[in-house]
Amino acid sequence: MASSISVLGAAFLAVYALVVPFGLHRVNEGNVGVYWRGGALMKSVTNPGFHVKLPFLTSFAEVQVTVQTDSVNHIPCGTSGGVMVNFDKVEVVNRLRQDLVYDTLRNYTIHYDKTWIFDKIHHEINQFCSRHTLQEVYITLFDSLDEHLAQALQAGCVEWAPGIEIISVRVTKPKIPEQIRRNFEQMEAEKTKLLIATEAQKVVEKEAETERKRATIEAQMQFDVSKIIMEKELMQKEINQKVAALEDLIHTGHEHARADGAHYAHLKEAEANQALLTQAYLEYMNILSVANNTKVYFGEKIPSMYIDKGG
């Protein structure tokens, strides 16, 4: 009995001695563990931490599932005009989805990024260069190359490798032959001078336009002020004319009233005089005139005006 226990203990120790050094392994944070047994990829994918595998029968590898940057270096390509250029570095920021690790590795192995990033970048860069001139590759379309590559890579991954996410692409300026580069630099310098001259001309034209608008505004303001003054003077003259007309009307009314009053008084006086010119009044007035006459006549020839001819 004791011997059998010793055998079991020895066997346990032997298994432990084999499993612990060769079977115990660690998966670091940001990675997952994948396993092959007999060359076949196993479906089990382990999370970060310590795990145990069968030594010698099961192989293990860590696969990063956080954001990573793959750098594709030294990509030569020829433009449509036959000029050779070289892209020193293209950086692809990507991530492998943890839930699709098994499918991606089963289809494209653990070196999936070589197929869908490194080789794909070379292909897309060469396609881009062959379709465009040096001017377009180096200057005109270079600012859109990042987006073009990102869209091309993502489109391929969505269709064939959905576990790969393309986040962004960064492309360095390509190297071109030295003589052509100097020509481009000279051309850019001339363009810069032309742009500066054009902008300076625009500034001068803008200042002239501003001055013209200011002069126009001032002239319009002066015109408006003169118009207001003229309208004020015309209004004042109209008011003066109306006041004069009103005064004339009042004066005419007063004159008419005065004339009417005088005419009425004369009429009343005439009526009164007409009423006084009776026979008795005339005799009375005759007597008054005789009484007021201070001349004395002597003799027989008394003025006949004092003798009643009817007597």
QUIQUI-V802718 format. One record per residue. PHI is phi in whole degrees, 0 to 359 (NA if undefined). PSI is psi in whole degrees, 0 to 359 (* if undefined). Layout:
# QUIQUI-V802718
PHI|PSI, PHI|PSI
This chain:
# QUIQUI-V802718
NA|316, 294|324, 292|323, 293|322, 295|321, 295|321, 295|315, 298|319, 296|318, 295|320, 296|318, 298|316, 296|323, 294|316, 297|317, 298|319, 294|332, 276|317, 288|314, 296|310, 289|324, 256|343, 255|331, 284|131, 214|166, 236|139, 252|122, 282|159, 297|140, 90|359, 231|168, 232|158, 260|134, 237|154, 224|147, 235|137, 230|119, 64|27, 87|353, 263|134, 288|129, 272|150, 286|340, 289|129, 235|121, 260|151, 272|173, 302|143, 137|189, 268|140, 218|164, 237|137, 229|165, 284|119, 294|147, 71|334, 263|328, 245|129, 257|157, 224|148, 210|148, 266|139, 235|126, 286|133, 240|6, 265|176, 295|133, 223|160, 241|120, 259|130, 255|123, 256|118, 249|152, 53|76, 250|104, 276|148, 203|158, 246|134, 284|173, 296|338, 270|0, 92|6, 275|130, 273|129, 234|164, 222|125, 268|115, 295|317, 208|136, 233|119, 258|130, 242|115, 271|122, 214|173, 208|143, 262|125, 290|132, 294|325, 286|348, 242|20, 298|314, 298|312, 297|319, 294|315, 289|328, 294|323, 275|327, 231|10, 65|182, 289|346, 261|42, 301|328, 292|336, 294|320, 287|313, 260|355, 238|298, 294|305, 293|323, 294|321, 297|315, 302|315, 296|313, 293|321, 297|315, 293|323, 296|318, 297|314, 295|317, 293|338, 268|352, 227|160, 279|170, 298|321, 301|317, 288|318, 292|318, 275|330, 231|296, 299|311, 255|4, 296|323, 293|341, 259|0, 294|321, 305|308, 295|321, 299|314, 295|318, 298|316, 294|319, 295|315, 295|316, 293|323, 298|317, 294|320, 292|321, 299|321, 281|320, 246|333, 220|73, 296|347, 284|348, 260|125, 252|122, 267|118, 268|311, 199|165, 226|135, 238|129, 240|132, 277|159, 298|132, 289|153, 271|135, 235|165, 308|143, 302|316, 297|318, 294|321, 298|317, 296|322, 297|318, 295|318, 297|319, 296|319, 296|318, 295|323, 295|318, 295|320, 297|321, 296|317, 298|316, 297|320, 296|318, 297|315, 297|320, 296|316, 294|322, 296|319, 297|320, 297|321, 296|316, 298|315, 296|323, 294|317, 296|319, 296|319, 295|319, 297|317, 296|319, 296|317, 296|320, 297|315, 297|320, 297|317, 295|317, 297|317, 297|319, 295|320, 296|316, 297|319, 298|316, 296|319, 296|315, 298|320, 296|318, 295|317, 297|316, 297|316, 297|322, 295|316, 296|317, 298|319, 296|320, 296|318, 296|318, 298|319, 296|316, 298|318, 297|318, 295|320, 296|316, 297|317, 297|320, 293|319, 296|318, 299|318, 296|319, 294|316, 299|315, 299|320, 296|318, 297|316, 297|317, 299|318, 294|319, 295|316, 296|317, 297|321, 294|317, 296|317, 299|318, 295|320, 296|317, 297|320, 298|316, 294|322, 295|319, 295|318, 297|320, 294|317, 297|320, 298|321, 291|332, 279|335, 283|65, 257|171, 296|319, 293|321, 293|319, 297|317, 296|321, 298|314, 296|325, 295|318, 295|318, 297|320, 293|324, 292|320, 293|329, 274|353, 279|123, 267|359, 280|140, 242|128, 253|138, 238|154, 102|188, 277|337, 265|77, 282|138, 308|133, 294|344, 293|343, 261|0, 255|134, 287|107, 293|341, 281|344, 279|*
